[in-house]
Amino acid sequence: MNFYMETLGCKVNAFESDATANTLMHHGYTKVDAPDKADIIIVYSCAVTNVAEAKTRKVLRALRRNAPEALLSCVGCYTQVTDSKIRESLPVDLWIGSNYKKDILCIIEQWFDQDKHDPTTYIDQDPTSSFQNLGPGTTTHTRANLKIQDGCNQFCTYCVIPYTRGRESCLSVEEVLKQADVLSKEHAEIILNGIHTGRYHDGSDDLATLLDNLASEYPNVRFRISSIEITEISDRLLDVMAKYDNVAHHLHIPLQAGNDATLSRMHRPYTTTQFLDGLNHIRSRISDIAISTDYIAGFVGETDDEFKRSLEFIQSCGFSFLHVFPYSRKKGTLADRMEGHLDETIKKERAQRLLQLSDQLHQQWLNHFIDKTVDVIIESYGLGHSHGYTSEYAYTTINGSYPNGSLVKAKVTHIEKDHLDAIVE
């Protein structure tokens, strides 16, 4: 049978979608590139905001129109939090919640074994705290994601993830190494990801120990941490990052707001002083490290003065770039019930100013690479040039054609718009 995947939302969803596709293909199913060619459609859904929920509903309806006879399945976060009346209004055959992702193949085969096909729901009211091991992810790109952690115990006021994915859980070190062994045969870089990657702990080993094991076991693979909170970065982890050439010198550390009043309303577990002290400490241990961040523009109650102080604080942090998200309400979160929601125009204006600041910071950061030698893993090539990312996650163009996945040392000569230009000497 043929199946089609549609993936919405975060990188963790992307990993889970890839892992599910690999499982289906291993069992004889064929992946197709269009829904009207499919017998089975699987949507990895998103519910992080009201907008994301609306997009999920729109995608489900469109897929049903394009493939009226296909088995349509909605998997994950949206399934977990939407109510029964809304589910009944949508043209979905299988609703598969967070606890049943590992069982998708079995659920699909049971569906086709039945004579009568009524919409069926597989949802537990509370997502389990046990890790859903879906196996390795993609085997088709230079970089691969390896999900080592899931769930969240933090309960930020704007976030629904603790309700969609449950409490924190981790993949065992043994299983991480097993999946890394598979991925290392096809990939030059493996990204360790999760909802709270920095809180990885399988009962005996933490993220630092895991990364130490991976980097030493697979010296020809670069390992990168996808995202990590400032409160989760230990000296031991920094020691491991500094010890190995094949551990990326880049950390993506979410800030979300640049003033203490907004951070408090968000229920973030640090102040601006603690955050900046943390950045300075990281740089004192790894001088060439690149640090990027996430920021939510126009959170509930953010005054003009708070936003001004946030811009000033961001300037002081020396980020390599910002991912900026205008605040979007999410039903069921504490922030949704707060007073002081900002007009959409104000949120968009603030997001635009933050993006402009990100461009400035990115250019400043790129400039410090001039005349330096960088290690670039090639992801594409053609017309006499190759393209890829440095350890610090700077996109780079190099003279000459090199195979995908190869690691090339090159000297940066100049900056071209938003990337480095380098030559192999």
PENORMO-V601548 format. One record per residue. N is the residue number from 1. OMEGA is omega in radians with two decimals (* if undefined). Layout:
BEGIN
n={N,N}
omega={OMEGA,OMEGA}
END
This chain:
BEGIN
n={1,2,3,4,5,6,7,8,9,10,11,12,13,14,15,16,17,18,19,20,21,22,23,24,25,26,27,28,29,30,31,32,33,34,35,36,37,38,39,40,41,42,43,44,45,46,47,48,49,50,51,52,53,54,55,56,57,58,59,60,61,62,63,64,65,66,67,68,69,70,71,72,73,74,75,76,77,78,79,80,81,82,83,84,85,86,87,88,89,90,91,92,93,94,95,96,97,98,99,100,101,102,103,104,105,106,107,108,109,110,111,112,113,114,115,116,117,118,119,120,121,122,123,124,125,126,127,128,129,130,131,132,133,134,135,136,137,138,139,140,141,142,143,144,145,146,147,148,149,150,151,152,153,154,155,156,157,158,159,160,161,162,163,164,165,166,167,168,169,170,171,172,173,174,175,176,177,178,179,180,181,182,183,184,185,186,187,188,189,190,191,192,193,194,195,196,197,198,199,200,201,202,203,204,205,206,207,208,209,210,211,212,213,214,215,216,217,218,219,220,221,222,223,224,225,226,227,228,229,230,231,232,233,234,235,236,237,238,239,240,241,242,243,244,245,246,247,248,249,250,251,252,253,254,255,256,257,258,259,260,261,262,263,264,265,266,267,268,269,270,271,272,273,274,275,276,277,278,279,280,281,282,283,284,285,286,287,288,289,290,291,292,293,294,295,296,297,298,299,300,301,302,303,304,305,306,307,308,309,310,311,312,313,314,315,316,317,318,319,320,321,322,323,324,325,326,327,328,329,330,331,332,333,334,335,336,337,338,339,340,341,342,343,344,345,346,347,348,349,350,351,352,353,354,355,356,357,358,359,360,361,362,363,364,365,366,367,368,369,370,371,372,373,374,375,376,377,378,379,380,381,382,383,384,385,386,387,388,389,390,391,392,393,394,395,396,397,398,399,400,401,402,403,404,405,406,407,408,409,410,411,412,413,414,415,416,417,418,419,420,421,422,423,424,425}
omega={3.11,3.07,3.13,-3.14,2.99,-3.04,3.12,2.98,-2.82,3.13,3.10,3.04,-3.14,3.09,-3.09,3.09,3.11,-3.12,3.10,3.11,3.12,3.12,-3.14,3.14,3.11,-3.13,2.97,3.10,-3.10,3.12,3.13,-3.01,3.14,-3.08,-3.10,3.06,-2.93,2.93,-3.09,3.06,-3.14,3.13,2.97,-2.89,3.12,3.12,-3.02,3.07,3.05,3.11,3.12,3.09,3.13,3.11,3.11,3.12,-3.14,-3.14,-3.13,-3.13,-3.14,3.13,3.10,3.10,-3.10,-3.09,-3.02,-3.08,-3.06,2.97,-3.10,-3.11,3.04,-2.99,2.88,-2.83,-3.13,3.09,-3.02,-2.98,-3.11,-3.08,-2.99,-3.13,3.12,3.11,-3.13,-3.12,-3.07,-3.02,-3.06,3.13,-3.09,3.02,-3.03,-3.08,-3.00,-3.10,-2.99,-3.13,-3.13,-3.07,-3.02,-3.14,-3.13,-3.14,3.13,-3.12,3.07,3.13,-3.08,3.07,-3.09,3.08,-3.11,-3.04,3.03,3.08,-3.04,-3.09,3.04,-3.08,2.90,-3.06,3.11,3.09,-3.11,3.05,3.09,-3.06,3.09,-3.10,-3.10,-3.11,-3.10,3.11,-2.99,3.03,-3.04,-3.08,3.11,3.10,3.12,3.03,3.05,-3.11,-3.10,-3.05,3.10,3.06,-3.06,3.07,-2.93,3.10,2.96,-2.97,-3.09,-2.85,-3.13,-3.01,3.11,-3.13,-3.13,-3.07,3.07,-3.11,-3.06,3.07,-3.03,3.02,-3.12,3.10,3.14,-3.12,3.07,-3.14,3.11,-3.14,3.10,3.12,3.10,-3.07,-3.09,-3.13,-3.07,-2.98,3.10,-3.14,3.07,-3.13,3.09,-3.08,-3.14,3.06,3.04,-3.05,-3.08,3.14,3.09,3.02,-3.07,-3.13,3.12,-3.07,3.09,-3.07,-3.14,3.13,3.11,-3.12,3.08,3.13,-3.11,-3.08,3.13,-3.10,-3.07,-3.06,-3.12,3.10,3.03,3.10,-3.09,3.06,-3.01,-3.10,-3.07,3.14,-3.13,-3.12,-3.04,-3.04,-3.10,3.06,3.11,3.11,3.12,3.08,-3.14,3.13,-3.14,-3.03,-2.98,3.06,-3.10,2.95,-3.05,3.08,3.13,3.04,3.04,-3.00,-3.10,3.03,3.09,3.05,-3.04,3.04,-2.97,-3.12,3.13,3.10,3.12,3.12,3.10,-3.03,3.03,-2.96,3.12,2.98,3.10,3.11,3.12,-3.14,-3.11,3.07,3.11,3.11,-3.13,3.13,3.10,-3.10,3.08,-3.14,3.14,-2.95,-3.06,-3.05,3.03,-3.13,3.07,-3.03,2.99,3.10,3.09,-3.08,3.03,3.10,-3.08,3.05,-3.12,-3.13,3.07,-3.13,3.10,3.14,3.10,3.14,3.09,3.10,3.14,-3.13,3.13,3.10,-3.06,-3.03,3.11,3.13,3.06,3.01,3.10,2.83,-3.03,3.14,3.01,-3.14,3.11,-3.08,3.07,3.12,3.13,3.10,3.12,-3.12,3.14,-3.10,3.12,3.02,3.08,3.09,-3.07,3.06,-3.11,3.14,3.13,3.14,-3.13,3.11,3.14,3.09,3.14,3.10,3.10,3.09,3.07,3.09,3.10,3.11,3.12,-3.13,-3.13,3.12,3.10,-3.13,3.14,-3.07,-3.08,3.09,-3.06,-3.12,3.09,3.08,-3.10,3.05,-3.07,3.00,-3.03,3.12,3.09,3.10,3.14,3.12,3.04,3.13,3.08,-3.03,3.10,-3.07,3.04,3.05,-3.11,3.13,3.01,3.12,-2.97,3.01,-3.09,3.05,3.14,-3.14,-3.12,-3.08,3.04,-3.14,3.13,3.10,-3.05,3.03,-3.10,-3.14,-3.13,-3.12,3.14,3.12,3.10,-3.08,-3.04,3.13,3.11,2.94,-3.07,3.13,3.04,-3.05,*}
END
